[in-house]
Amino acid sequence: MPAPVIATPVYDDARTAVAFLIDAFRFEPHAQYEDADGNLVHVELTLGGAMVMPAIAGQGEYGQLVSTVGDAGKPTCGFYVVVDDVDAHHRRARDAGAHILIEPRHREHGEEYTGRDIGGHLWTFGSYDPWATPSE
């Protein structure tokens, strides 16, 4: 079963954010809906068994409840995504313009790096998979 929790990072410009998430972080389009005027109103992106649905600040009832990272002053949460090849993922993200905050490094639980997307959200990509590792 795909992961039942779906993150909804908030952006001012959803189209640009979606393009960045696809290009830099390897998300894949799942669904996209526009209104009659061609405005983006809902997007679903997947990566492995996970999904994100980028939200648009100020748009719709949900958009009125949330703020962008810029409005908040700094991120209030981050995302951790399990990837097979941390170094290759890092190179792709860096080459696509992701701001790398913590270069790839080896940790006790595996490899990881942390970057910031164009909306200011923090993303850590690593080899540690808590679903595959038995808890002690």
ChimeraX commands (.cxc) that place a marker at each C-alpha (Angstrom):
marker #1 position 0.00,0.00,0.00 radius 0.5
marker #1 position 1.29,3.50,-0.76 radius 0.5
marker #1 position 2.11,5.69,2.21 radius 0.5
marker #1 position -1.16,6.95,3.75 radius 0.5
marker #1 position 0.31,10.30,4.83 radius 0.5
marker #1 position 0.57,12.88,2.04 radius 0.5
marker #1 position 2.53,16.10,2.56 radius 0.5
marker #1 position 1.21,19.42,1.23 radius 0.5
marker #1 position 4.11,21.89,1.02 radius 0.5
marker #1 position 2.92,25.44,0.30 radius 0.5
marker #1 position 4.22,27.57,-2.57 radius 0.5
marker #1 position 3.45,30.97,-4.05 radius 0.5
marker #1 position 3.96,29.67,-7.59 radius 0.5
marker #1 position 2.80,26.09,-7.86 radius 0.5
marker #1 position 3.68,25.62,-11.54 radius 0.5
marker #1 position 7.31,26.59,-10.98 radius 0.5
marker #1 position 7.46,24.50,-7.79 radius 0.5
marker #1 position 6.03,21.43,-9.55 radius 0.5
marker #1 position 8.56,21.76,-12.39 radius 0.5
marker #1 position 11.38,22.07,-9.86 radius 0.5
marker #1 position 10.24,19.05,-7.79 radius 0.5
marker #1 position 10.08,16.95,-10.95 radius 0.5
marker #1 position 13.39,18.14,-12.37 radius 0.5
marker #1 position 15.51,18.37,-9.22 radius 0.5
marker #1 position 14.05,15.80,-6.85 radius 0.5
marker #1 position 12.74,13.21,-9.36 radius 0.5
marker #1 position 9.07,13.39,-8.43 radius 0.5
marker #1 position 6.71,12.08,-11.09 radius 0.5
marker #1 position 3.41,13.68,-12.11 radius 0.5
marker #1 position 0.41,11.70,-10.94 radius 0.5
marker #1 position -2.48,14.14,-11.55 radius 0.5
marker #1 position -2.95,17.81,-12.28 radius 0.5
marker #1 position -6.17,19.83,-12.43 radius 0.5
marker #1 position -6.83,23.34,-13.68 radius 0.5
marker #1 position -9.88,25.57,-13.44 radius 0.5
marker #1 position -11.74,26.99,-16.46 radius 0.5
marker #1 position -9.27,29.90,-16.62 radius 0.5
marker #1 position -6.24,27.59,-16.75 radius 0.5
marker #1 position -5.18,28.21,-13.16 radius 0.5
marker #1 position -3.56,25.27,-11.41 radius 0.5
marker #1 position -5.86,24.15,-8.59 radius 0.5
marker #1 position -4.59,20.69,-7.59 radius 0.5
marker #1 position -1.42,18.68,-8.21 radius 0.5
marker #1 position -0.31,15.21,-7.13 radius 0.5
marker #1 position 3.34,14.14,-7.45 radius 0.5
marker #1 position 4.77,10.75,-6.51 radius 0.5
marker #1 position 8.18,9.36,-5.60 radius 0.5
marker #1 position 8.24,5.66,-4.89 radius 0.5
marker #1 position 5.29,4.94,-2.60 radius 0.5
marker #1 position 5.05,8.53,-1.38 radius 0.5
marker #1 position 3.01,11.45,-2.64 radius 0.5
marker #1 position 3.07,15.21,-2.18 radius 0.5
marker #1 position 0.30,17.59,-3.15 radius 0.5
marker #1 position 1.79,21.08,-3.44 radius 0.5
marker #1 position -0.61,23.68,-2.09 radius 0.5
marker #1 position -0.96,27.23,-3.36 radius 0.5
marker #1 position -0.80,29.96,-0.74 radius 0.5
marker #1 position -3.94,32.05,-0.60 radius 0.5
marker #1 position -5.86,29.90,-3.09 radius 0.5
marker #1 position -9.05,28.17,-1.94 radius 0.5
marker #1 position -10.14,27.37,1.58 radius 0.5
marker #1 position -7.01,25.35,2.40 radius 0.5
marker #1 position -4.71,27.94,0.88 radius 0.5
marker #1 position -6.17,30.55,3.22 radius 0.5
marker #1 position -5.11,28.47,6.24 radius 0.5
marker #1 position -1.42,28.05,5.37 radius 0.5
marker #1 position 1.67,30.21,4.84 radius 0.5
marker #1 position 4.71,29.89,2.65 radius 0.5
marker #1 position 8.16,29.47,4.16 radius 0.5
marker #1 position 8.82,33.08,3.20 radius 0.5
marker #1 position 5.79,34.28,5.14 radius 0.5
marker #1 position 6.70,32.17,8.17 radius 0.5
marker #1 position 10.31,33.33,8.13 radius 0.5
marker #1 position 11.80,29.83,8.01 radius 0.5
marker #1 position 10.66,26.25,7.48 radius 0.5
marker #1 position 8.40,24.83,10.16 radius 0.5
marker #1 position 8.97,21.23,9.09 radius 0.5
marker #1 position 11.05,19.22,6.66 radius 0.5
marker #1 position 10.72,16.13,4.52 radius 0.5
marker #1 position 12.79,12.94,4.60 radius 0.5
marker #1 position 12.73,10.85,1.44 radius 0.5
marker #1 position 14.33,7.41,1.04 radius 0.5
marker #1 position 16.32,7.08,-2.19 radius 0.5
marker #1 position 18.45,4.24,-3.57 radius 0.5
marker #1 position 21.46,6.30,-4.71 radius 0.5
marker #1 position 22.09,9.34,-2.52 radius 0.5
marker #1 position 25.08,10.60,-4.53 radius 0.5
marker #1 position 23.29,10.43,-7.88 radius 0.5
marker #1 position 20.21,12.09,-6.39 radius 0.5
marker #1 position 22.38,14.84,-4.91 radius 0.5
marker #1 position 24.10,15.51,-8.25 radius 0.5
marker #1 position 20.76,15.78,-10.05 radius 0.5
marker #1 position 19.28,18.10,-7.40 radius 0.5
marker #1 position 22.39,20.32,-7.35 radius 0.5
marker #1 position 22.53,20.50,-11.15 radius 0.5
marker #1 position 18.85,21.47,-11.26 radius 0.5
marker #1 position 19.43,24.37,-8.88 radius 0.5
marker #1 position 18.56,22.97,-5.46 radius 0.5
marker #1 position 20.34,24.89,-2.71 radius 0.5
marker #1 position 22.33,22.19,-0.92 radius 0.5
marker #1 position 22.60,22.97,2.80 radius 0.5
marker #1 position 24.27,19.77,4.01 radius 0.5
marker #1 position 26.45,17.95,1.50 radius 0.5
marker #1 position 26.17,14.15,1.25 radius 0.5
marker #1 position 27.58,12.54,4.35 radius 0.5
marker #1 position 27.76,9.17,6.01 radius 0.5
marker #1 position 25.76,8.85,9.20 radius 0.5
marker #1 position 25.39,5.90,11.54 radius 0.5
marker #1 position 22.20,4.90,9.75 radius 0.5
marker #1 position 23.36,5.53,6.15 radius 0.5
marker #1 position 24.06,8.27,3.61 radius 0.5
marker #1 position 22.08,11.51,3.38 radius 0.5
marker #1 position 22.09,15.14,2.26 radius 0.5
marker #1 position 19.78,18.09,2.84 radius 0.5
marker #1 position 18.68,20.73,0.37 radius 0.5
marker #1 position 16.18,23.53,0.07 radius 0.5
marker #1 position 13.66,23.74,-2.77 radius 0.5
marker #1 position 12.65,26.93,-4.56 radius 0.5
marker #1 position 9.89,27.51,-2.02 radius 0.5
marker #1 position 12.34,27.29,0.90 radius 0.5
marker #1 position 11.22,23.84,2.12 radius 0.5
marker #1 position 13.85,21.52,3.60 radius 0.5
marker #1 position 14.27,18.11,2.00 radius 0.5
marker #1 position 16.62,15.39,3.28 radius 0.5
marker #1 position 17.26,12.48,0.93 radius 0.5
marker #1 position 18.88,9.42,2.42 radius 0.5
marker #1 position 19.46,5.72,2.29 radius 0.5
marker #1 position 18.01,5.02,5.75 radius 0.5
marker #1 position 14.65,3.30,5.39 radius 0.5
marker #1 position 12.90,3.06,8.76 radius 0.5
marker #1 position 10.30,0.69,7.24 radius 0.5
marker #1 position 13.01,-1.83,6.33 radius 0.5
marker #1 position 15.03,-1.50,9.54 radius 0.5
marker #1 position 13.68,-3.42,12.55 radius 0.5
marker #1 position 13.30,-1.27,15.63 radius 0.5
marker #1 position 15.25,-2.22,18.70 radius 0.5
marker link #1:1,2 radius 0.2
marker link #1:2,3 radius 0.2
marker link #1:3,4 radius 0.2
marker link #1:4,5 radius 0.2
marker link #1:5,6 radius 0.2
marker link #1:6,7 radius 0.2
marker link #1:7,8 radius 0.2
marker link #1:8,9 radius 0.2
marker link #1:9,10 radius 0.2
marker link #1:10,11 radius 0.2
marker link #1:11,12 radius 0.2
marker link #1:12,13 radius 0.2
marker link #1:13,14 radius 0.2
marker link #1:14,15 radius 0.2
marker link #1:15,16 radius 0.2
marker link #1:16,17 radius 0.2
marker link #1:17,18 radius 0.2
marker link #1:18,19 radius 0.2
marker link #1:19,20 radius 0.2
marker link #1:20,21 radius 0.2
marker link #1:21,22 radius 0.2
marker link #1:22,23 radius 0.2
marker link #1:23,24 radius 0.2
marker link #1:24,25 radius 0.2
marker link #1:25,26 radius 0.2
marker link #1:26,27 radius 0.2
marker link #1:27,28 radius 0.2
marker link #1:28,29 radius 0.2
marker link #1:29,30 radius 0.2
marker link #1:30,31 radius 0.2
marker link #1:31,32 radius 0.2
marker link #1:32,33 radius 0.2
marker link #1:33,34 radius 0.2
marker link #1:34,35 radius 0.2
marker link #1:35,36 radius 0.2
marker link #1:36,37 radius 0.2
marker link #1:37,38 radius 0.2
marker link #1:38,39 radius 0.2
marker link #1:39,40 radius 0.2
marker link #1:40,41 radius 0.2
marker link #1:41,42 radius 0.2
marker link #1:42,43 radius 0.2
marker link #1:43,44 radius 0.2
marker link #1:44,45 radius 0.2
marker link #1:45,46 radius 0.2
marker link #1:46,47 radius 0.2
marker link #1:47,48 radius 0.2
marker link #1:48,49 radius 0.2
marker link #1:49,50 radius 0.2
marker link #1:50,51 radius 0.2
marker link #1:51,52 radius 0.2
marker link #1:52,53 radius 0.2
marker link #1:53,54 radius 0.2
marker link #1:54,55 radius 0.2
marker link #1:55,56 radius 0.2
marker link #1:56,57 radius 0.2
marker link #1:57,58 radius 0.2
marker link #1:58,59 radius 0.2
marker link #1:59,60 radius 0.2
marker link #1:60,61 radius 0.2
marker link #1:61,62 radius 0.2
marker link #1:62,63 radius 0.2
marker link #1:63,64 radius 0.2
marker link #1:64,65 radius 0.2
marker link #1:65,66 radius 0.2
marker link #1:66,67 radius 0.2
marker link #1:67,68 radius 0.2
marker link #1:68,69 radius 0.2
marker link #1:69,70 radius 0.2
marker link #1:70,71 radius 0.2
marker link #1:71,72 radius 0.2
marker link #1:72,73 radius 0.2
marker link #1:73,74 radius 0.2
marker link #1:74,75 radius 0.2
marker link #1:75,76 radius 0.2
marker link #1:76,77 radius 0.2
marker link #1:77,78 radius 0.2
marker link #1:78,79 radius 0.2
marker link #1:79,80 radius 0.2
marker link #1:80,81 radius 0.2
marker link #1:81,82 radius 0.2
marker link #1:82,83 radius 0.2
marker link #1:83,84 radius 0.2
marker link #1:84,85 radius 0.2
marker link #1:85,86 radius 0.2
marker link #1:86,87 radius 0.2
marker link #1:87,88 radius 0.2
marker link #1:88,89 radius 0.2
marker link #1:89,90 radius 0.2
marker link #1:90,91 radius 0.2
marker link #1:91,92 radius 0.2
marker link #1:92,93 radius 0.2
marker link #1:93,94 radius 0.2
marker link #1:94,95 radius 0.2
marker link #1:95,96 radius 0.2
marker link #1:96,97 radius 0.2
marker link #1:97,98 radius 0.2
marker link #1:98,99 radius 0.2
marker link #1:99,100 radius 0.2
marker link #1:100,101 radius 0.2
marker link #1:101,102 radius 0.2
marker link #1:102,103 radius 0.2
marker link #1:103,104 radius 0.2
marker link #1:104,105 radius 0.2
marker link #1:105,106 radius 0.2
marker link #1:106,107 radius 0.2
marker link #1:107,108 radius 0.2
marker link #1:108,109 radius 0.2
marker link #1:109,110 radius 0.2
marker link #1:110,111 radius 0.2
marker link #1:111,112 radius 0.2
marker link #1:112,113 radius 0.2
marker link #1:113,114 radius 0.2
marker link #1:114,115 radius 0.2
marker link #1:115,116 radius 0.2
marker link #1:116,117 radius 0.2
marker link #1:117,118 radius 0.2
marker link #1:118,119 radius 0.2
marker link #1:119,120 radius 0.2
marker link #1:120,121 radius 0.2
marker link #1:121,122 radius 0.2
marker link #1:122,123 radius 0.2
marker link #1:123,124 radius 0.2
marker link #1:124,125 radius 0.2
marker link #1:125,126 radius 0.2
marker link #1:126,127 radius 0.2
marker link #1:127,128 radius 0.2
marker link #1:128,129 radius 0.2
marker link #1:129,130 radius 0.2
marker link #1:130,131 radius 0.2
marker link #1:131,132 radius 0.2
marker link #1:132,133 radius 0.2
marker link #1:133,134 radius 0.2
marker link #1:134,135 radius 0.2
marker link #1:135,136 radius 0.2
view
